[in-house]
């Protein structure tokens, strides 16, 4: 078992997460990868997770160790929507680090399909990964999160759960389901000292995006329609996640944090 360092002074305005241990599902690329890196930069040891891309998940683990030291990261491959995966991942985390304080449920499958074109295989795959995976990870993690001095669960939602979106019937349904699941778990896990919240971003630009995707995002979210007048970045999603894991946010649970530049206001 790796010894987790004692907590030290916070850096760069982020909460001090030294001594904390986090699992970030779906963290082999894009948003999850950045969240994992930001948690590590705040001092946490991190378990990265991917479903198929082992090389990418292991690369994230190396990036984390480059930030906060050897032995502070673990790559775990597995489909969180499959029964047994979450239990194995949490067990591997606790065996390696001795504890678990933070769970970020980022794994999801996004497949465009309208009511007329969606197949039941696509429908089930999207809901299984996004909803089943979140439920299974929360259930496996909860006993360990409750043993610390305040466990944190952050579920990554999306603005489409609140606005709807064309040709995204499964994704919108799954992300909407996360809202209900989060509020139910806030009641169930609150007495255990565990907070459960949603970070709901609009589509964000990432350094891994190809030029065509960036053009598509900017055409969909035109800057003149965004009150802040620009596209967001995944670093801004990660910043909200890290903040929710800090001590200043311990009285917030069952809530939705919108990161969208003002394209949507509401609950």
C-alpha atoms as an extended CHARMM CRD file, in Angstrom:
* protein
*
       267  EXT
         1         1  UNK       CA              0.0000000000        0.0000000000        0.0000000000  PROA      1               0.0000000000
         2         2  UNK       CA              1.2960000000        3.4540000000       -0.9410000000  PROA      2               0.0000000000
         3         3  UNK       CA              1.5670000000        5.9560000000        1.9070000000  PROA      3               0.0000000000
         4         4  UNK       CA             -0.5290000000        9.0520000000        1.2480000000  PROA      4               0.0000000000
         5         5  UNK       CA              1.3150000000       12.2660000000        2.1910000000  PROA      5               0.0000000000
         6         6  UNK       CA              0.1840000000       14.5470000000        4.9840000000  PROA      6               0.0000000000
         7         7  UNK       CA             -1.7870000000       17.6240000000        3.9800000000  PROA      7               0.0000000000
         8         8  UNK       CA              0.2070000000       20.7650000000        3.2640000000  PROA      8               0.0000000000
         9         9  UNK       CA             -0.3630000000       24.3770000000        2.2830000000  PROA      9               0.0000000000
        10        10  UNK       CA             -2.7430000000       24.9550000000       -0.6800000000  PROA      10              0.0000000000
        11        11  UNK       CA             -1.2810000000       26.1090000000       -3.9930000000  PROA      11              0.0000000000
        12        12  UNK       CA             -2.5630000000       28.6610000000       -6.5320000000  PROA      12              0.0000000000
        13        13  UNK       CA             -5.8870000000       29.2610000000       -4.8040000000  PROA      13              0.0000000000
        14        14  UNK       CA             -7.1250000000       25.6640000000       -5.2090000000  PROA      14              0.0000000000
        15        15  UNK       CA             -8.2450000000       23.7330000000       -2.1370000000  PROA      15              0.0000000000
        16        16  UNK       CA             -5.5720000000       21.6550000000       -0.4820000000  PROA      16              0.0000000000
        17        17  UNK       CA             -6.2830000000       18.0220000000       -1.3640000000  PROA      17              0.0000000000
        18        18  UNK       CA             -2.9680000000       16.5940000000       -0.1920000000  PROA      18              0.0000000000
        19        19  UNK       CA             -3.6460000000       13.3220000000        1.5930000000  PROA      19              0.0000000000
        20        20  UNK       CA             -6.9070000000       12.8090000000       -0.3170000000  PROA      20              0.0000000000
        21        21  UNK       CA             -7.5150000000       10.0000000000       -2.7880000000  PROA      21              0.0000000000
        22        22  UNK       CA             -9.7730000000       10.3170000000       -5.8320000000  PROA      22              0.0000000000
        23        23  UNK       CA            -11.2510000000        8.0630000000       -8.4960000000  PROA      23              0.0000000000
        24        24  UNK       CA            -12.1400000000        9.7110000000      -11.8140000000  PROA      24              0.0000000000
        25        25  UNK       CA            -14.0820000000        7.4810000000      -14.2030000000  PROA      25              0.0000000000
        26        26  UNK       CA            -13.7330000000        7.9860000000      -17.9270000000  PROA      26              0.0000000000
        27        27  UNK       CA            -10.4610000000        9.8140000000      -17.3910000000  PROA      27              0.0000000000
        28        28  UNK       CA             -8.3110000000        8.4860000000      -20.2150000000  PROA      28              0.0000000000
        29        29  UNK       CA             -9.0010000000       11.5620000000      -22.3420000000  PROA      29              0.0000000000
        30        30  UNK       CA            -10.6120000000       14.9870000000      -22.6590000000  PROA      30              0.0000000000
        31        31  UNK       CA            -12.6100000000       16.2320000000      -19.6570000000  PROA      31              0.0000000000
        32        32  UNK       CA            -11.8170000000       13.3260000000      -17.3380000000  PROA      32              0.0000000000
        33        33  UNK       CA             -8.1260000000       13.5740000000      -18.0860000000  PROA      33              0.0000000000
        34        34  UNK       CA             -8.0370000000       17.2600000000      -17.1970000000  PROA      34              0.0000000000
        35        35  UNK       CA            -10.0670000000       16.6840000000      -14.0120000000  PROA      35              0.0000000000
        36        36  UNK       CA             -7.6340000000       13.9660000000      -12.9350000000  PROA      36              0.0000000000
        37        37  UNK       CA             -4.6950000000       16.2950000000      -13.5610000000  PROA      37              0.0000000000
        38        38  UNK       CA             -6.2650000000       19.1870000000      -11.6510000000  PROA      38              0.0000000000
        39        39  UNK       CA             -7.0160000000       16.9600000000       -8.6600000000  PROA      39              0.0000000000
        40        40  UNK       CA             -3.4010000000       15.7880000000       -8.7060000000  PROA      40              0.0000000000
        41        41  UNK       CA             -2.1490000000       19.3710000000       -8.9340000000  PROA      41              0.0000000000
        42        42  UNK       CA             -4.1970000000       20.1240000000       -5.8000000000  PROA      42              0.0000000000
        43        43  UNK       CA             -2.3860000000       17.2960000000       -4.0270000000  PROA      43              0.0000000000
        44        44  UNK       CA             -4.6540000000       14.2640000000       -4.4080000000  PROA      44              0.0000000000
        45        45  UNK       CA             -3.5910000000       10.7650000000       -5.3790000000  PROA      45              0.0000000000
        46        46  UNK       CA             -5.7270000000        9.6750000000       -8.3400000000  PROA      46              0.0000000000
        47        47  UNK       CA             -7.0800000000        6.4880000000       -9.8790000000  PROA      47              0.0000000000
        48        48  UNK       CA             -7.6390000000        7.0080000000      -13.6050000000  PROA      48              0.0000000000
        49        49  UNK       CA            -10.1270000000        4.8180000000      -15.4350000000  PROA      49              0.0000000000
        50        50  UNK       CA            -10.7600000000        3.9190000000      -19.0490000000  PROA      50              0.0000000000
        51        51  UNK       CA            -12.9280000000        1.3610000000      -20.7820000000  PROA      51              0.0000000000
        52        52  UNK       CA            -10.6960000000        0.3870000000      -23.6970000000  PROA      52              0.0000000000
        53        53  UNK       CA             -7.8320000000        2.8440000000      -24.2070000000  PROA      53              0.0000000000
        54        54  UNK       CA             -5.2550000000        1.3140000000      -21.8390000000  PROA      54              0.0000000000
        55        55  UNK       CA             -2.3500000000        3.3000000000      -23.2840000000  PROA      55              0.0000000000
        56        56  UNK       CA             -4.2190000000        6.5670000000      -22.7190000000  PROA      56              0.0000000000
        57        57  UNK       CA             -5.2380000000        5.6500000000      -19.1550000000  PROA      57              0.0000000000
        58        58  UNK       CA             -1.6580000000        4.7060000000      -18.3170000000  PROA      58              0.0000000000
        59        59  UNK       CA             -0.4380000000        7.9570000000      -19.8650000000  PROA      59              0.0000000000
        60        60  UNK       CA             -2.7640000000        9.8560000000      -17.5180000000  PROA      60              0.0000000000
        61        61  UNK       CA             -1.3010000000        7.9430000000      -14.5670000000  PROA      61              0.0000000000
        62        62  UNK       CA              2.2060000000        8.9470000000      -15.6580000000  PROA      62              0.0000000000
        63        63  UNK       CA              1.1130000000       12.5700000000      -15.9910000000  PROA      63              0.0000000000
        64        64  UNK       CA             -0.2780000000       12.4850000000      -12.4400000000  PROA      64              0.0000000000
        65        65  UNK       CA              2.9460000000       11.0100000000      -11.0770000000  PROA      65              0.0000000000
        66        66  UNK       CA              4.9070000000       13.7060000000      -12.8970000000  PROA      66              0.0000000000
        67        67  UNK       CA              2.8030000000       16.2780000000      -11.0490000000  PROA      67              0.0000000000
        68        68  UNK       CA              2.7580000000       14.8580000000       -7.5340000000  PROA      68              0.0000000000
        69        69  UNK       CA              5.3150000000       12.0520000000       -7.3270000000  PROA      69              0.0000000000
        70        70  UNK       CA              5.8520000000        8.3660000000       -8.0170000000  PROA      70              0.0000000000
        71        71  UNK       CA              3.2970000000        5.9620000000       -6.6060000000  PROA      71              0.0000000000
        72        72  UNK       CA              0.5410000000        8.5910000000       -6.4630000000  PROA      72              0.0000000000
        73        73  UNK       CA             -1.4640000000        7.2810000000       -9.4360000000  PROA      73              0.0000000000
        74        74  UNK       CA             -3.1420000000        4.0730000000      -10.5410000000  PROA      74              0.0000000000
        75        75  UNK       CA             -4.6590000000        3.2360000000      -13.9350000000  PROA      75              0.0000000000
        76        76  UNK       CA             -7.6410000000        0.8940000000      -13.7460000000  PROA      76              0.0000000000
        77        77  UNK       CA             -9.2040000000       -0.4870000000      -16.9140000000  PROA      77              0.0000000000
        78        78  UNK       CA            -12.8460000000       -1.4890000000      -16.9020000000  PROA      78              0.0000000000
        79        79  UNK       CA            -16.3690000000       -0.6690000000      -18.0530000000  PROA      79              0.0000000000
        80        80  UNK       CA            -18.0840000000        0.9340000000      -15.0540000000  PROA      80              0.0000000000
        81        81  UNK       CA            -21.4770000000        0.0170000000      -16.4600000000  PROA      81              0.0000000000
        82        82  UNK       CA            -20.6790000000       -3.6780000000      -16.0350000000  PROA      82              0.0000000000
        83        83  UNK       CA            -21.5490000000       -5.2080000000      -12.6460000000  PROA      83              0.0000000000
        84        84  UNK       CA            -18.4130000000       -5.9370000000      -10.6490000000  PROA      84              0.0000000000
        85        85  UNK       CA            -16.1730000000       -3.3220000000      -12.2540000000  PROA      85              0.0000000000
        86        86  UNK       CA            -16.8690000000       -0.5980000000       -9.7120000000  PROA      86              0.0000000000
        87        87  UNK       CA            -16.2660000000       -2.9270000000       -6.7660000000  PROA      87              0.0000000000
        88        88  UNK       CA            -12.9650000000       -4.0850000000       -8.2520000000  PROA      88              0.0000000000
        89        89  UNK       CA            -11.8420000000       -0.5370000000       -8.9860000000  PROA      89              0.0000000000
        90        90  UNK       CA            -12.6490000000        0.7170000000       -5.4840000000  PROA      90              0.0000000000
        91        91  UNK       CA            -10.9540000000       -2.3320000000       -3.9410000000  PROA      91              0.0000000000
        92        92  UNK       CA             -7.8160000000       -1.6900000000       -6.0340000000  PROA      92              0.0000000000
        93        93  UNK       CA             -7.8520000000        1.9730000000       -4.9680000000  PROA      93              0.0000000000
        94        94  UNK       CA             -8.1400000000        1.1730000000       -1.2650000000  PROA      94              0.0000000000
        95        95  UNK       CA             -5.5160000000       -1.5680000000       -1.4940000000  PROA      95              0.0000000000
        96        96  UNK       CA             -3.0910000000        0.8600000000       -3.1420000000  PROA      96              0.0000000000
        97        97  UNK       CA             -3.7780000000        4.0300000000       -1.1470000000  PROA      97              0.0000000000
        98        98  UNK       CA             -5.5950000000        2.8810000000        1.9890000000  PROA      98              0.0000000000
        99        99  UNK       CA             -8.5800000000        5.1930000000        1.5670000000  PROA      99              0.0000000000
       100       100  UNK       CA            -10.9930000000        6.8920000000       -0.8300000000  PROA      100             0.0000000000
       101       101  UNK       CA            -12.2330000000       10.4690000000       -0.4090000000  PROA      101             0.0000000000
       102       102  UNK       CA            -13.4420000000       11.6510000000       -3.8180000000  PROA      102             0.0000000000
       103       103  UNK       CA            -15.4240000000       10.0200000000       -6.6170000000  PROA      103             0.0000000000
       104       104  UNK       CA            -15.8980000000       11.8400000000       -9.9310000000  PROA      104             0.0000000000
       105       105  UNK       CA            -18.3660000000       10.0770000000      -12.2210000000  PROA      105             0.0000000000
       106       106  UNK       CA            -17.3460000000       11.3230000000      -15.6520000000  PROA      106             0.0000000000
       107       107  UNK       CA            -17.7230000000        8.1600000000      -17.7610000000  PROA      107             0.0000000000
       108       108  UNK       CA            -20.4210000000        8.4880000000      -20.3980000000  PROA      108             0.0000000000
       109       109  UNK       CA            -21.2700000000        7.4690000000      -23.9290000000  PROA      109             0.0000000000
       110       110  UNK       CA            -22.5980000000       10.0880000000      -26.3330000000  PROA      110             0.0000000000
       111       111  UNK       CA            -24.1910000000        8.7670000000      -29.5050000000  PROA      111             0.0000000000
       112       112  UNK       CA            -26.2940000000       11.0180000000      -31.7030000000  PROA      112             0.0000000000
       113       113  UNK       CA            -29.6570000000        9.5180000000      -32.6610000000  PROA      113             0.0000000000
       114       114  UNK       CA            -33.2000000000       10.7840000000      -33.0460000000  PROA      114             0.0000000000
       115       115  UNK       CA            -36.3620000000        9.0400000000      -31.8740000000  PROA      115             0.0000000000
       116       116  UNK       CA            -36.7750000000        7.5930000000      -35.3570000000  PROA      116             0.0000000000
       117       117  UNK       CA            -33.2320000000        6.3050000000      -35.7670000000  PROA      117             0.0000000000
       118       118  UNK       CA            -32.1040000000        5.1970000000      -32.3200000000  PROA      118             0.0000000000
       119       119  UNK       CA            -31.6510000000        1.4760000000      -31.7730000000  PROA      119             0.0000000000
       120       120  UNK       CA            -32.2490000000       -0.2250000000      -28.4610000000  PROA      120             0.0000000000
       121       121  UNK       CA            -28.5790000000       -1.2400000000      -28.3800000000  PROA      121             0.0000000000
       122       122  UNK       CA            -27.5350000000        2.4250000000      -28.5170000000  PROA      122             0.0000000000
       123       123  UNK       CA            -30.1910000000        3.4100000000      -25.9740000000  PROA      123             0.0000000000
       124       124  UNK       CA            -29.0680000000        0.7540000000      -23.4990000000  PROA      124             0.0000000000
       125       125  UNK       CA            -25.3430000000        1.4640000000      -23.9830000000  PROA      125             0.0000000000
       126       126  UNK       CA            -25.7350000000        5.1850000000      -23.2620000000  PROA      126             0.0000000000
       127       127  UNK       CA            -27.9350000000        4.6810000000      -20.1970000000  PROA      127             0.0000000000
       128       128  UNK       CA            -25.8800000000        1.7490000000      -18.9280000000  PROA      128             0.0000000000
       129       129  UNK       CA            -22.6360000000        3.7040000000      -18.9220000000  PROA      129             0.0000000000
       130       130  UNK       CA            -23.9570000000        7.0450000000      -17.7040000000  PROA      130             0.0000000000
       131       131  UNK       CA            -26.6180000000        5.9630000000      -15.2090000000  PROA      131             0.0000000000
       132       132  UNK       CA            -25.8130000000        2.3720000000      -14.2690000000  PROA      132             0.0000000000
       133       133  UNK       CA            -22.1110000000        3.1940000000      -14.0670000000  PROA      133             0.0000000000
       134       134  UNK       CA            -22.7040000000        6.1580000000      -11.7640000000  PROA      134             0.0000000000
       135       135  UNK       CA            -25.0200000000        4.1710000000       -9.4960000000  PROA      135             0.0000000000
       136       136  UNK       CA            -22.6310000000        1.2210000000       -9.2650000000  PROA      136             0.0000000000
       137       137  UNK       CA            -19.6060000000        3.4200000000       -8.5500000000  PROA      137             0.0000000000
       138       138  UNK       CA            -21.4590000000        5.3820000000       -5.8750000000  PROA      138             0.0000000000
       139       139  UNK       CA            -22.6270000000        2.2000000000       -4.1790000000  PROA      139             0.0000000000
       140       140  UNK       CA            -19.1290000000        0.6920000000       -4.1900000000  PROA      140             0.0000000000
       141       141  UNK       CA            -17.4600000000        3.8940000000       -3.0150000000  PROA      141             0.0000000000
       142       142  UNK       CA            -19.9100000000        5.0520000000       -0.3240000000  PROA      142             0.0000000000
       143       143  UNK       CA            -18.6510000000        2.8970000000        2.5930000000  PROA      143             0.0000000000
       144       144  UNK       CA            -15.0980000000        4.1350000000        2.0370000000  PROA      144             0.0000000000
       145       145  UNK       CA            -16.0920000000        7.7650000000        1.4770000000  PROA      145             0.0000000000
       146       146  UNK       CA            -17.9470000000        7.6600000000        4.7970000000  PROA      146             0.0000000000
       147       147  UNK       CA            -14.8040000000        6.6480000000        6.6970000000  PROA      147             0.0000000000
       148       148  UNK       CA            -12.9930000000        9.9150000000        6.0640000000  PROA      148             0.0000000000
       149       149  UNK       CA            -13.7160000000       13.4120000000        7.3500000000  PROA      149             0.0000000000
       150       150  UNK       CA            -16.0740000000       14.2470000000        4.4980000000  PROA      150             0.0000000000
       151       151  UNK       CA            -16.4940000000       12.2910000000        1.2730000000  PROA      151             0.0000000000
       152       152  UNK       CA            -17.2850000000       13.9480000000       -2.0480000000  PROA      152             0.0000000000
       153       153  UNK       CA            -19.1220000000       12.6810000000       -5.1230000000  PROA      153             0.0000000000
       154       154  UNK       CA            -19.2420000000       14.8530000000       -8.2490000000  PROA      154             0.0000000000
       155       155  UNK       CA            -21.3310000000       13.6910000000      -11.2040000000  PROA      155             0.0000000000
       156       156  UNK       CA            -20.6070000000       15.2650000000      -14.5880000000  PROA      156             0.0000000000
       157       157  UNK       CA            -23.8780000000       16.2260000000      -16.2270000000  PROA      157             0.0000000000
       158       158  UNK       CA            -24.5430000000       18.5130000000      -19.1540000000  PROA      158             0.0000000000
       159       159  UNK       CA            -26.5430000000       21.5490000000      -20.1870000000  PROA      159             0.0000000000
       160       160  UNK       CA            -28.6240000000       19.3780000000      -22.5380000000  PROA      160             0.0000000000
       161       161  UNK       CA            -30.2820000000       17.7800000000      -19.4920000000  PROA      161             0.0000000000
       162       162  UNK       CA            -31.8820000000       21.1860000000      -18.8910000000  PROA      162             0.0000000000
       163       163  UNK       CA            -32.4030000000       22.4950000000      -22.4190000000  PROA      163             0.0000000000
       164       164  UNK       CA            -32.8630000000       19.3260000000      -24.4640000000  PROA      164             0.0000000000
       165       165  UNK       CA            -30.9840000000       18.8030000000      -27.7150000000  PROA      165             0.0000000000
       166       166  UNK       CA            -31.7900000000       17.5960000000      -31.2030000000  PROA      166             0.0000000000
       167       167  UNK       CA            -30.8310000000       14.0280000000      -32.1710000000  PROA      167             0.0000000000
       168       168  UNK       CA            -29.6130000000       13.2550000000      -28.6500000000  PROA      168             0.0000000000
       169       169  UNK       CA            -32.5540000000       11.4000000000      -27.1410000000  PROA      169             0.0000000000
       170       170  UNK       CA            -30.4430000000        8.8910000000      -25.2020000000  PROA      170             0.0000000000
       171       171  UNK       CA            -27.8070000000       11.3560000000      -24.0050000000  PROA      171             0.0000000000
       172       172  UNK       CA            -30.3690000000       13.9030000000      -22.8230000000  PROA      172             0.0000000000
       173       173  UNK       CA            -32.3140000000       11.1810000000      -21.0190000000  PROA      173             0.0000000000
       174       174  UNK       CA            -29.1950000000        9.8050000000      -19.3300000000  PROA      174             0.0000000000
       175       175  UNK       CA            -27.8950000000       13.2080000000      -18.2350000000  PROA      175             0.0000000000
       176       176  UNK       CA            -31.3630000000       14.1360000000      -16.9490000000  PROA      176             0.0000000000
       177       177  UNK       CA            -31.4140000000       10.9190000000      -14.9590000000  PROA      177             0.0000000000
       178       178  UNK       CA            -28.1680000000       11.9780000000      -13.2730000000  PROA      178             0.0000000000
       179       179  UNK       CA            -30.0050000000       14.9360000000      -11.7430000000  PROA      179             0.0000000000
       180       180  UNK       CA            -32.5720000000       12.7240000000      -10.0370000000  PROA      180             0.0000000000
       181       181  UNK       CA            -29.9310000000       10.2190000000       -8.9680000000  PROA      181             0.0000000000
       182       182  UNK       CA            -27.8010000000       13.0030000000       -7.4780000000  PROA      182             0.0000000000
       183       183  UNK       CA            -30.6770000000       14.4230000000       -5.4540000000  PROA      183             0.0000000000
       184       184  UNK       CA            -31.7060000000       10.9860000000       -4.2050000000  PROA      184             0.0000000000
       185       185  UNK       CA            -28.1480000000       10.1640000000       -3.1720000000  PROA      185             0.0000000000
       186       186  UNK       CA            -27.7900000000       13.5240000000       -1.4180000000  PROA      186             0.0000000000
       187       187  UNK       CA            -30.5640000000       12.3520000000        0.9200000000  PROA      187             0.0000000000
       188       188  UNK       CA            -29.2070000000        8.8140000000        1.3080000000  PROA      188             0.0000000000
       189       189  UNK       CA            -25.5630000000        9.7530000000        1.8190000000  PROA      189             0.0000000000
       190       190  UNK       CA            -25.8850000000       13.0650000000        3.6410000000  PROA      190             0.0000000000
       191       191  UNK       CA            -26.1220000000       11.4100000000        7.0660000000  PROA      191             0.0000000000
       192       192  UNK       CA            -22.7860000000        9.7140000000        6.2650000000  PROA      192             0.0000000000
       193       193  UNK       CA            -21.1100000000       13.0960000000        5.6730000000  PROA      193             0.0000000000
       194       194  UNK       CA            -20.9280000000       12.5920000000        1.8950000000  PROA      194             0.0000000000
       195       195  UNK       CA            -21.8420000000       15.4260000000       -0.4760000000  PROA      195             0.0000000000
       196       196  UNK       CA            -23.2370000000       14.6460000000       -3.9410000000  PROA      196             0.0000000000
       197       197  UNK       CA            -23.4360000000       17.3370000000       -6.6250000000  PROA      197             0.0000000000
       198       198  UNK       CA            -23.5610000000       17.7630000000      -10.3980000000  PROA      198             0.0000000000
       199       199  UNK       CA            -21.2900000000       19.8890000000      -12.5400000000  PROA      199             0.0000000000
       200       200  UNK       CA            -23.2210000000       20.6040000000      -15.7420000000  PROA      200             0.0000000000
       201       201  UNK       CA            -21.1140000000       22.0860000000      -18.5460000000  PROA      201             0.0000000000
       202       202  UNK       CA            -21.9540000000       23.1060000000      -22.0590000000  PROA      202             0.0000000000
       203       203  UNK       CA            -19.7400000000       21.5990000000      -24.7550000000  PROA      203             0.0000000000
       204       204  UNK       CA            -16.2330000000       22.8550000000      -24.1220000000  PROA      204             0.0000000000
       205       205  UNK       CA            -13.1090000000       23.2050000000      -26.2130000000  PROA      205             0.0000000000
       206       206  UNK       CA            -10.1440000000       21.0130000000      -25.3570000000  PROA      206             0.0000000000
       207       207  UNK       CA             -6.5670000000       20.9700000000      -26.5990000000  PROA      207             0.0000000000
       208       208  UNK       CA             -7.1440000000       17.4670000000      -27.9940000000  PROA      208             0.0000000000
       209       209  UNK       CA             -9.9750000000       18.6890000000      -30.2530000000  PROA      209             0.0000000000
       210       210  UNK       CA             -9.3720000000       18.7230000000      -33.9740000000  PROA      210             0.0000000000
       211       211  UNK       CA            -10.0730000000       21.9590000000      -35.8930000000  PROA      211             0.0000000000
       212       212  UNK       CA            -13.3260000000       20.6070000000      -37.3310000000  PROA      212             0.0000000000
       213       213  UNK       CA            -14.7550000000       19.8760000000      -33.8730000000  PROA      213             0.0000000000
       214       214  UNK       CA            -13.7730000000       23.3420000000      -32.6780000000  PROA      214             0.0000000000
       215       215  UNK       CA            -15.5010000000       24.9080000000      -35.6960000000  PROA      215             0.0000000000
       216       216  UNK       CA            -18.6040000000       22.7920000000      -35.0380000000  PROA      216             0.0000000000
       217       217  UNK       CA            -18.7510000000       23.7960000000      -31.3660000000  PROA      217             0.0000000000
       218       218  UNK       CA            -18.3040000000       27.4590000000      -32.1890000000  PROA      218             0.0000000000
       219       219  UNK       CA            -21.0290000000       27.3190000000      -34.8330000000  PROA      219             0.0000000000
       220       220  UNK       CA            -23.4280000000       25.6830000000      -32.3730000000  PROA      220             0.0000000000
       221       221  UNK       CA            -22.5480000000       27.9680000000      -29.4400000000  PROA      221             0.0000000000
       222       222  UNK       CA            -22.1130000000       31.2540000000      -31.3120000000  PROA      222             0.0000000000
       223       223  UNK       CA            -20.1500000000       33.7330000000      -29.2280000000  PROA      223             0.0000000000
       224       224  UNK       CA            -22.7740000000       36.4250000000      -29.7410000000  PROA      224             0.0000000000
       225       225  UNK       CA            -25.2840000000       34.1210000000      -28.0240000000  PROA      225             0.0000000000
       226       226  UNK       CA            -23.0540000000       33.5030000000      -25.0030000000  PROA      226             0.0000000000
       227       227  UNK       CA            -23.2540000000       36.2780000000      -22.3800000000  PROA      227             0.0000000000
       228       228  UNK       CA            -19.5570000000       35.9150000000      -21.6070000000  PROA      228             0.0000000000
       229       229  UNK       CA            -18.7910000000       36.1450000000      -25.3330000000  PROA      229             0.0000000000
       230       230  UNK       CA            -16.4580000000       33.1580000000      -25.6560000000  PROA      230             0.0000000000
       231       231  UNK       CA            -16.2480000000       29.3910000000      -25.6440000000  PROA      231             0.0000000000
       232       232  UNK       CA            -15.4260000000       27.6090000000      -22.4160000000  PROA      232             0.0000000000
       233       233  UNK       CA            -12.5920000000       25.1800000000      -21.7720000000  PROA      233             0.0000000000
       234       234  UNK       CA            -12.4590000000       21.8590000000      -19.9500000000  PROA      234             0.0000000000
       235       235  UNK       CA            -10.0780000000       23.4540000000      -17.4440000000  PROA      235             0.0000000000
       236       236  UNK       CA            -13.0470000000       25.4790000000      -16.2360000000  PROA      236             0.0000000000
       237       237  UNK       CA            -15.0660000000       22.2920000000      -15.6930000000  PROA      237             0.0000000000
       238       238  UNK       CA            -12.1600000000       20.7960000000      -13.7760000000  PROA      238             0.0000000000
       239       239  UNK       CA            -11.8410000000       23.9160000000      -11.6600000000  PROA      239             0.0000000000
       240       240  UNK       CA            -15.4330000000       23.5770000000      -10.4830000000  PROA      240             0.0000000000
       241       241  UNK       CA            -14.9130000000       19.8960000000       -9.6750000000  PROA      241             0.0000000000
       242       242  UNK       CA            -11.7930000000       20.5930000000       -7.6160000000  PROA      242             0.0000000000
       243       243  UNK       CA            -13.5650000000       23.3800000000       -5.7310000000  PROA      243             0.0000000000
       244       244  UNK       CA            -16.4150000000       21.0240000000       -4.7840000000  PROA      244             0.0000000000
       245       245  UNK       CA            -13.8400000000       18.6480000000       -3.2970000000  PROA      245             0.0000000000
       246       246  UNK       CA            -12.4880000000       21.2740000000       -0.9180000000  PROA      246             0.0000000000
       247       247  UNK       CA            -13.5770000000       22.1680000000        2.6220000000  PROA      247             0.0000000000
       248       248  UNK       CA            -15.3260000000       25.4120000000        1.6340000000  PROA      248             0.0000000000
       249       249  UNK       CA            -18.1170000000       23.4740000000       -0.1320000000  PROA      249             0.0000000000
       250       250  UNK       CA            -19.0450000000       20.9600000000        2.5710000000  PROA      250             0.0000000000
       251       251  UNK       CA            -22.5400000000       22.4110000000        3.1000000000  PROA      251             0.0000000000
       252       252  UNK       CA            -23.5510000000       22.0810000000       -0.5540000000  PROA      252             0.0000000000
       253       253  UNK       CA            -25.2240000000       18.8520000000       -1.6660000000  PROA      253             0.0000000000
       254       254  UNK       CA            -27.8590000000       17.8090000000       -4.1860000000  PROA      254             0.0000000000
       255       255  UNK       CA            -27.0840000000       20.8710000000       -6.3140000000  PROA      255             0.0000000000
       256       256  UNK       CA            -26.2230000000       21.6100000000       -9.9470000000  PROA      256             0.0000000000
       257       257  UNK       CA            -23.2600000000       23.8490000000      -10.8000000000  PROA      257             0.0000000000
       258       258  UNK       CA            -23.6880000000       25.2280000000      -14.3280000000  PROA      258             0.0000000000
       259       259  UNK       CA            -20.5170000000       25.9570000000      -16.3180000000  PROA      259             0.0000000000
       260       260  UNK       CA            -21.7770000000       27.3700000000      -19.6100000000  PROA      260             0.0000000000
       261       261  UNK       CA            -20.8980000000       31.0550000000      -19.9480000000  PROA      261             0.0000000000
       262       262  UNK       CA            -24.5320000000       32.0140000000      -19.3730000000  PROA      262             0.0000000000
       263       263  UNK       CA            -26.2330000000       30.1000000000      -22.2200000000  PROA      263             0.0000000000
       264       264  UNK       CA            -28.5830000000       28.6010000000      -19.6260000000  PROA      264             0.0000000000
       265       265  UNK       CA            -29.7770000000       29.8960000000      -16.2650000000  PROA      265             0.0000000000
       266       266  UNK       CA            -31.6830000000       27.6040000000      -13.9350000000  PROA      266             0.0000000000
       267       267  UNK       CA            -31.6880000000       24.4790000000      -11.8180000000  PROA      267             0.0000000000
